[in-house]
């Protein structure tokens, strides 16, 4: 089943809004998928697209500096966070 580009855009907006509302906390892919009620693999594809557009940052290490093997956390980039904050 194909999802239209318009719907992908809306889901991307939901992800950005969720990350903004939880900022500065970084969320795992599974947490984002659960909040938006979508499949984790689908959300991961969208997150990677947003990362390529420099809208979000992937955090691949835990707070102690050890690299995650299968997980990654996500947060808004500083520029996007400032744009959201100034918009409101």
C-alpha positions, -999 to +999 in steps of 0.1 A: +000+000+000+014+034-010+010+065+012+007+098-007+033+125-004+008+148+012+002+122+040+039+117+044+043+154+048+016+155+075+032+126+094+066+144+092+049+175+107+035+154+135+070+140+142+085+175+143+057+188+166+062+158+189+100+164+191+094+201+197+069+194+225+094+170+242+124+191+236+152+191+249+145+154+256+156+131+228+131+103+219+137+068+207+122+057+174+099+033+192+086+061+214+079+083+184+061+055+166+040+048+197+030+084+201+020+088+165+005+053+163+025+042+132+048+013+124+084+017+136+100+009+103+078+035+085+086+061+111+123+053+109+122+059+071+106+093+077+131+102+104+160+094+081+145+117+054+141+144+080+177+139+091+189+143+054+170+176+053+189+187+085+157+191+104+165+166+131+196+150+147+202+114+154+218+106+187+236+073+185+252+073+220+238+070+255+244+097+281+275+077+293+290+079+258+285+043+248+272+037+213+237+022+209+239-010+189+203-012+176+186+019+188+188+056+181+173+087+197+161+118+178+158+155+186+152+187+167+182+205+153+190+238+170+180+259+140+146+242+137+140+245+174+147+282+173+124+286+143+095+268+161+101+288+193+101+322+173+070+311+154+050+306+186 
